[in-house]
């Protein structure tokens, strides 16, 4: 019996995404799970929305193709808005078995200044949350 069938991976289109993709790829293959790569475009203008969306589309497509090459069925999901809110909506609207994300490894000051999506998720969702700290942030 497979523990996970649908894994949601939140991505911020930064180098920390590589850490979570490597881990989720193995989990997905072990469980014959589908992977859903989610990016939330957080923009204040139409030009910014377009530019960030294009960048994210390219970034996620590279990871989707790499997962598919390894035999993992992968999908790209985009949402627009506040990252915490949109990630929570995505989780509530779909039937995911696991949510996975990489962390930047902020310390207390960084969390206060930048906020922590992972902190909000761990207090708000009912499905398991896998947090992987990027090697570059250790």
mmCIF file of the C-alpha atoms, coordinates in Angstrom:
data_MODEL
# 
_entry.id   MODEL 
# 
loop_
_atom_site.group_PDB 
_atom_site.id 
_atom_site.type_symbol 
_atom_site.label_atom_id 
_atom_site.label_alt_id 
_atom_site.label_comp_id 
_atom_site.label_asym_id 
_atom_site.label_entity_id 
_atom_site.label_seq_id 
_atom_site.pdbx_PDB_ins_code 
_atom_site.Cartn_x 
_atom_site.Cartn_y 
_atom_site.Cartn_z 
_atom_site.occupancy 
_atom_site.B_iso_or_equiv 
_atom_site.pdbx_formal_charge 
_atom_site.auth_seq_id 
_atom_site.auth_comp_id 
_atom_site.auth_asym_id 
_atom_site.auth_atom_id 
_atom_site.pdbx_PDB_model_num 
ATOM 1   C CA . UNK A 1 1   ? 0.000  0.000  0.000   1.00 0.00 ? 1   UNK A CA 1 
ATOM 2   C CA . UNK A 1 2   ? 1.297  3.448  -0.918  1.00 0.00 ? 2   UNK A CA 1 
ATOM 3   C CA . UNK A 1 3   ? 1.213  6.108  1.773   1.00 0.00 ? 3   UNK A CA 1 
ATOM 4   C CA . UNK A 1 4   ? 1.117  9.057  -0.642  1.00 0.00 ? 4   UNK A CA 1 
ATOM 5   C CA . UNK A 1 5   ? -0.791 9.374  -3.898  1.00 0.00 ? 5   UNK A CA 1 
ATOM 6   C CA . UNK A 1 6   ? -0.867 13.145 -4.448  1.00 0.00 ? 6   UNK A CA 1 
ATOM 7   C CA . UNK A 1 7   ? 2.020  15.302 -3.255  1.00 0.00 ? 7   UNK A CA 1 
ATOM 8   C CA . UNK A 1 8   ? 1.819  19.094 -3.382  1.00 0.00 ? 8   UNK A CA 1 
ATOM 9   C CA . UNK A 1 9   ? 5.189  20.838 -3.583  1.00 0.00 ? 9   UNK A CA 1 
ATOM 10  C CA . UNK A 1 10  ? 5.217  24.576 -2.943  1.00 0.00 ? 10  UNK A CA 1 
ATOM 11  C CA . UNK A 1 11  ? 7.943  26.320 -4.910  1.00 0.00 ? 11  UNK A CA 1 
ATOM 12  C CA . UNK A 1 12  ? 9.253  29.849 -4.763  1.00 0.00 ? 12  UNK A CA 1 
ATOM 13  C CA . UNK A 1 13  ? 11.475 29.664 -7.869  1.00 0.00 ? 13  UNK A CA 1 
ATOM 14  C CA . UNK A 1 14  ? 14.704 29.987 -5.926  1.00 0.00 ? 14  UNK A CA 1 
ATOM 15  C CA . UNK A 1 15  ? 17.652 27.592 -5.545  1.00 0.00 ? 15  UNK A CA 1 
ATOM 16  C CA . UNK A 1 16  ? 16.066 26.008 -2.437  1.00 0.00 ? 16  UNK A CA 1 
ATOM 17  C CA . UNK A 1 17  ? 13.539 24.311 -4.748  1.00 0.00 ? 17  UNK A CA 1 
ATOM 18  C CA . UNK A 1 18  ? 16.238 21.851 -5.830  1.00 0.00 ? 18  UNK A CA 1 
ATOM 19  C CA . UNK A 1 19  ? 16.425 20.371 -2.326  1.00 0.00 ? 19  UNK A CA 1 
ATOM 20  C CA . UNK A 1 20  ? 12.726 19.598 -2.090  1.00 0.00 ? 20  UNK A CA 1 
ATOM 21  C CA . UNK A 1 21  ? 12.458 18.263 -5.650  1.00 0.00 ? 21  UNK A CA 1 
ATOM 22  C CA . UNK A 1 22  ? 15.234 15.730 -5.065  1.00 0.00 ? 22  UNK A CA 1 
ATOM 23  C CA . UNK A 1 23  ? 13.527 14.456 -1.925  1.00 0.00 ? 23  UNK A CA 1 
ATOM 24  C CA . UNK A 1 24  ? 10.005 14.430 -3.360  1.00 0.00 ? 24  UNK A CA 1 
ATOM 25  C CA . UNK A 1 25  ? 11.164 12.636 -6.494  1.00 0.00 ? 25  UNK A CA 1 
ATOM 26  C CA . UNK A 1 26  ? 12.303 9.682  -4.394  1.00 0.00 ? 26  UNK A CA 1 
ATOM 27  C CA . UNK A 1 27  ? 9.115  9.718  -2.291  1.00 0.00 ? 27  UNK A CA 1 
ATOM 28  C CA . UNK A 1 28  ? 6.931  9.878  -5.391  1.00 0.00 ? 28  UNK A CA 1 
ATOM 29  C CA . UNK A 1 29  ? 8.714  6.969  -7.057  1.00 0.00 ? 29  UNK A CA 1 
ATOM 30  C CA . UNK A 1 30  ? 8.510  4.860  -3.885  1.00 0.00 ? 30  UNK A CA 1 
ATOM 31  C CA . UNK A 1 31  ? 4.775  5.535  -3.578  1.00 0.00 ? 31  UNK A CA 1 
ATOM 32  C CA . UNK A 1 32  ? 3.788  5.767  -7.264  1.00 0.00 ? 32  UNK A CA 1 
ATOM 33  C CA . UNK A 1 33  ? 2.503  9.226  -6.390  1.00 0.00 ? 33  UNK A CA 1 
ATOM 34  C CA . UNK A 1 34  ? 1.664  12.169 -8.616  1.00 0.00 ? 34  UNK A CA 1 
ATOM 35  C CA . UNK A 1 35  ? 3.441  15.431 -7.871  1.00 0.00 ? 35  UNK A CA 1 
ATOM 36  C CA . UNK A 1 36  ? 1.858  18.873 -8.172  1.00 0.00 ? 36  UNK A CA 1 
ATOM 37  C CA . UNK A 1 37  ? 4.332  21.755 -8.361  1.00 0.00 ? 37  UNK A CA 1 
ATOM 38  C CA . UNK A 1 38  ? 2.679  24.905 -7.037  1.00 0.00 ? 38  UNK A CA 1 
ATOM 39  C CA . UNK A 1 39  ? 3.896  28.464 -7.409  1.00 0.00 ? 39  UNK A CA 1 
ATOM 40  C CA . UNK A 1 40  ? 1.969  31.481 -6.222  1.00 0.00 ? 40  UNK A CA 1 
ATOM 41  C CA . UNK A 1 41  ? 2.612  34.614 -8.251  1.00 0.00 ? 41  UNK A CA 1 
ATOM 42  C CA . UNK A 1 42  ? 2.636  37.525 -5.826  1.00 0.00 ? 42  UNK A CA 1 
ATOM 43  C CA . UNK A 1 43  ? 2.553  40.680 -7.938  1.00 0.00 ? 43  UNK A CA 1 
ATOM 44  C CA . UNK A 1 44  ? 1.330  44.231 -7.524  1.00 0.00 ? 44  UNK A CA 1 
ATOM 45  C CA . UNK A 1 45  ? 1.122  45.270 -11.186 1.00 0.00 ? 45  UNK A CA 1 
ATOM 46  C CA . UNK A 1 46  ? 0.090  43.587 -14.422 1.00 0.00 ? 46  UNK A CA 1 
ATOM 47  C CA . UNK A 1 47  ? 3.639  43.875 -15.800 1.00 0.00 ? 47  UNK A CA 1 
ATOM 48  C CA . UNK A 1 48  ? 5.071  42.339 -12.656 1.00 0.00 ? 48  UNK A CA 1 
ATOM 49  C CA . UNK A 1 49  ? 2.466  39.563 -12.791 1.00 0.00 ? 49  UNK A CA 1 
ATOM 50  C CA . UNK A 1 50  ? 3.381  38.760 -16.393 1.00 0.00 ? 50  UNK A CA 1 
ATOM 51  C CA . UNK A 1 51  ? 7.149  38.846 -15.785 1.00 0.00 ? 51  UNK A CA 1 
ATOM 52  C CA . UNK A 1 52  ? 7.009  36.771 -12.597 1.00 0.00 ? 52  UNK A CA 1 
ATOM 53  C CA . UNK A 1 53  ? 4.585  34.337 -14.197 1.00 0.00 ? 53  UNK A CA 1 
ATOM 54  C CA . UNK A 1 54  ? 6.848  33.775 -17.206 1.00 0.00 ? 54  UNK A CA 1 
ATOM 55  C CA . UNK A 1 55  ? 9.879  33.231 -14.972 1.00 0.00 ? 55  UNK A CA 1 
ATOM 56  C CA . UNK A 1 56  ? 7.959  30.802 -12.762 1.00 0.00 ? 56  UNK A CA 1 
ATOM 57  C CA . UNK A 1 57  ? 6.546  28.909 -15.736 1.00 0.00 ? 57  UNK A CA 1 
ATOM 58  C CA . UNK A 1 58  ? 10.047 28.240 -17.083 1.00 0.00 ? 58  UNK A CA 1 
ATOM 59  C CA . UNK A 1 59  ? 11.376 27.272 -13.649 1.00 0.00 ? 59  UNK A CA 1 
ATOM 60  C CA . UNK A 1 60  ? 8.559  24.861 -12.863 1.00 0.00 ? 60  UNK A CA 1 
ATOM 61  C CA . UNK A 1 61  ? 8.604  23.337 -16.334 1.00 0.00 ? 61  UNK A CA 1 
ATOM 62  C CA . UNK A 1 62  ? 12.279 22.411 -15.874 1.00 0.00 ? 62  UNK A CA 1 
ATOM 63  C CA . UNK A 1 63  ? 11.437 20.612 -12.619 1.00 0.00 ? 63  UNK A CA 1 
ATOM 64  C CA . UNK A 1 64  ? 8.303  18.998 -14.078 1.00 0.00 ? 64  UNK A CA 1 
ATOM 65  C CA . UNK A 1 65  ? 10.282 17.636 -17.033 1.00 0.00 ? 65  UNK A CA 1 
ATOM 66  C CA . UNK A 1 66  ? 13.025 16.317 -14.729 1.00 0.00 ? 66  UNK A CA 1 
ATOM 67  C CA . UNK A 1 67  ? 10.446 14.502 -12.594 1.00 0.00 ? 67  UNK A CA 1 
ATOM 68  C CA . UNK A 1 68  ? 8.772  13.028 -15.687 1.00 0.00 ? 68  UNK A CA 1 
ATOM 69  C CA . UNK A 1 69  ? 12.196 11.844 -16.923 1.00 0.00 ? 69  UNK A CA 1 
ATOM 70  C CA . UNK A 1 70  ? 12.526 9.938  -13.643 1.00 0.00 ? 70  UNK A CA 1 
ATOM 71  C CA . UNK A 1 71  ? 9.130  8.306  -14.178 1.00 0.00 ? 71  UNK A CA 1 
ATOM 72  C CA . UNK A 1 72  ? 7.111  10.605 -11.891 1.00 0.00 ? 72  UNK A CA 1 
ATOM 73  C CA . UNK A 1 73  ? 3.841  12.046 -13.170 1.00 0.00 ? 73  UNK A CA 1 
ATOM 74  C CA . UNK A 1 74  ? 4.090  15.765 -12.450 1.00 0.00 ? 74  UNK A CA 1 
ATOM 75  C CA . UNK A 1 75  ? 1.809  18.759 -12.967 1.00 0.00 ? 75  UNK A CA 1 
ATOM 76  C CA . UNK A 1 76  ? 2.354  22.509 -12.729 1.00 0.00 ? 76  UNK A CA 1 
ATOM 77  C CA . UNK A 1 77  ? -0.147 24.610 -10.766 1.00 0.00 ? 77  UNK A CA 1 
ATOM 78  C CA . UNK A 1 78  ? -0.189 28.411 -10.660 1.00 0.00 ? 78  UNK A CA 1 
ATOM 79  C CA . UNK A 1 79  ? -2.159 30.666 -8.386  1.00 0.00 ? 79  UNK A CA 1 
ATOM 80  C CA . UNK A 1 80  ? -2.111 34.433 -8.029  1.00 0.00 ? 80  UNK A CA 1 
ATOM 81  C CA . UNK A 1 81  ? -2.277 36.316 -4.731  1.00 0.00 ? 81  UNK A CA 1 
ATOM 82  C CA . UNK A 1 82  ? -0.813 36.167 -1.248  1.00 0.00 ? 82  UNK A CA 1 
ATOM 83  C CA . UNK A 1 83  ? 1.317  32.999 -1.021  1.00 0.00 ? 83  UNK A CA 1 
ATOM 84  C CA . UNK A 1 84  ? 0.052  31.805 2.379   1.00 0.00 ? 84  UNK A CA 1 
ATOM 85  C CA . UNK A 1 85  ? -3.593 32.316 1.448   1.00 0.00 ? 85  UNK A CA 1 
ATOM 86  C CA . UNK A 1 86  ? -3.319 30.727 -1.994  1.00 0.00 ? 86  UNK A CA 1 
ATOM 87  C CA . UNK A 1 87  ? -1.395 27.706 -0.745  1.00 0.00 ? 87  UNK A CA 1 
ATOM 88  C CA . UNK A 1 88  ? -4.042 27.130 1.921   1.00 0.00 ? 88  UNK A CA 1 
ATOM 89  C CA . UNK A 1 89  ? -6.818 27.456 -0.697  1.00 0.00 ? 89  UNK A CA 1 
ATOM 90  C CA . UNK A 1 90  ? -5.070 24.948 -2.966  1.00 0.00 ? 90  UNK A CA 1 
ATOM 91  C CA . UNK A 1 91  ? -4.748 22.469 -0.099  1.00 0.00 ? 91  UNK A CA 1 
ATOM 92  C CA . UNK A 1 92  ? -8.400 22.936 0.913   1.00 0.00 ? 92  UNK A CA 1 
ATOM 93  C CA . UNK A 1 93  ? -9.686 22.554 -2.659  1.00 0.00 ? 93  UNK A CA 1 
ATOM 94  C CA . UNK A 1 94  ? -7.705 19.435 -3.581  1.00 0.00 ? 94  UNK A CA 1 
ATOM 95  C CA . UNK A 1 95  ? -7.176 16.075 -1.946  1.00 0.00 ? 95  UNK A CA 1 
ATOM 96  C CA . UNK A 1 96  ? -3.417 16.046 -1.286  1.00 0.00 ? 96  UNK A CA 1 
ATOM 97  C CA . UNK A 1 97  ? -1.803 13.412 0.926   1.00 0.00 ? 97  UNK A CA 1 
ATOM 98  C CA . UNK A 1 98  ? 1.351  15.409 1.635   1.00 0.00 ? 98  UNK A CA 1 
ATOM 99  C CA . UNK A 1 99  ? 2.512  19.003 1.340   1.00 0.00 ? 99  UNK A CA 1 
ATOM 100 C CA . UNK A 1 100 ? 6.240  19.481 0.861   1.00 0.00 ? 100 UNK A CA 1 
ATOM 101 C CA . UNK A 1 101 ? 8.347  22.598 0.821   1.00 0.00 ? 101 UNK A CA 1 
ATOM 102 C CA . UNK A 1 102 ? 11.926 23.727 1.190   1.00 0.00 ? 102 UNK A CA 1 
ATOM 103 C CA . UNK A 1 103 ? 12.789 26.250 3.835   1.00 0.00 ? 103 UNK A CA 1 
ATOM 104 C CA . UNK A 1 104 ? 15.238 29.090 3.576   1.00 0.00 ? 104 UNK A CA 1 
ATOM 105 C CA . UNK A 1 105 ? 16.468 28.512 7.100   1.00 0.00 ? 105 UNK A CA 1 
ATOM 106 C CA . UNK A 1 106 ? 15.657 31.966 8.425   1.00 0.00 ? 106 UNK A CA 1 
ATOM 107 C CA . UNK A 1 107 ? 16.338 32.441 12.066  1.00 0.00 ? 107 UNK A CA 1 
ATOM 108 C CA . UNK A 1 108 ? 14.015 34.345 14.378  1.00 0.00 ? 108 UNK A CA 1 
ATOM 109 C CA . UNK A 1 109 ? 14.888 37.755 12.956  1.00 0.00 ? 109 UNK A CA 1 
ATOM 110 C CA . UNK A 1 110 ? 14.412 36.510 9.384   1.00 0.00 ? 110 UNK A CA 1 
ATOM 111 C CA . UNK A 1 111 ? 11.056 34.985 10.281  1.00 0.00 ? 111 UNK A CA 1 
ATOM 112 C CA . UNK A 1 112 ? 9.905  38.230 11.860  1.00 0.00 ? 112 UNK A CA 1 
ATOM 113 C CA . UNK A 1 113 ? 11.057 40.314 8.898   1.00 0.00 ? 113 UNK A CA 1 
ATOM 114 C CA . UNK A 1 114 ? 9.990  38.003 6.083   1.00 0.00 ? 114 UNK A CA 1 
ATOM 115 C CA . UNK A 1 115 ? 7.201  35.964 7.633   1.00 0.00 ? 115 UNK A CA 1 
ATOM 116 C CA . UNK A 1 116 ? 7.145  32.223 7.437   1.00 0.00 ? 116 UNK A CA 1 
ATOM 117 C CA . UNK A 1 117 ? 4.868  30.393 5.045   1.00 0.00 ? 117 UNK A CA 1 
ATOM 118 C CA . UNK A 1 118 ? 5.909  27.096 6.600   1.00 0.00 ? 118 UNK A CA 1 
ATOM 119 C CA . UNK A 1 119 ? 4.965  28.333 10.064  1.00 0.00 ? 119 UNK A CA 1 
ATOM 120 C CA . UNK A 1 120 ? 1.498  29.347 8.877   1.00 0.00 ? 120 UNK A CA 1 
ATOM 121 C CA . UNK A 1 121 ? 1.016  26.011 7.111   1.00 0.00 ? 121 UNK A CA 1 
ATOM 122 C CA . UNK A 1 122 ? 2.081  23.873 10.045  1.00 0.00 ? 122 UNK A CA 1 
ATOM 123 C CA . UNK A 1 123 ? -0.571 25.539 12.186  1.00 0.00 ? 123 UNK A CA 1 
ATOM 124 C CA . UNK A 1 124 ? -3.327 25.514 9.545   1.00 0.00 ? 124 UNK A CA 1 
ATOM 125 C CA . UNK A 1 125 ? -3.356 22.278 7.550   1.00 0.00 ? 125 UNK A CA 1 
ATOM 126 C CA . UNK A 1 126 ? -4.486 18.779 8.427   1.00 0.00 ? 126 UNK A CA 1 
ATOM 127 C CA . UNK A 1 127 ? -2.314 16.834 5.973   1.00 0.00 ? 127 UNK A CA 1 
ATOM 128 C CA . UNK A 1 128 ? 1.313  15.998 6.750   1.00 0.00 ? 128 UNK A CA 1 
ATOM 129 C CA . UNK A 1 129 ? 3.819  18.768 6.023   1.00 0.00 ? 129 UNK A CA 1 
ATOM 130 C CA . UNK A 1 130 ? 7.333  17.850 4.947   1.00 0.00 ? 130 UNK A CA 1 
ATOM 131 C CA . UNK A 1 131 ? 9.907  20.609 5.419   1.00 0.00 ? 131 UNK A CA 1 
ATOM 132 C CA . UNK A 1 132 ? 13.339 20.211 3.876   1.00 0.00 ? 132 UNK A CA 1 
ATOM 133 C CA . UNK A 1 133 ? 16.024 22.727 4.692   1.00 0.00 ? 133 UNK A CA 1 
ATOM 134 C CA . UNK A 1 134 ? 18.120 23.609 1.685   1.00 0.00 ? 134 UNK A CA 1 
ATOM 135 C CA . UNK A 1 135 ? 21.800 22.646 2.018   1.00 0.00 ? 135 UNK A CA 1 
ATOM 136 C CA . UNK A 1 136 ? 22.678 26.181 0.921   1.00 0.00 ? 136 UNK A CA 1 
ATOM 137 C CA . UNK A 1 137 ? 20.997 27.643 4.042   1.00 0.00 ? 137 UNK A CA 1 
ATOM 138 C CA . UNK A 1 138 ? 22.746 25.524 6.668   1.00 0.00 ? 138 UNK A CA 1 
# 
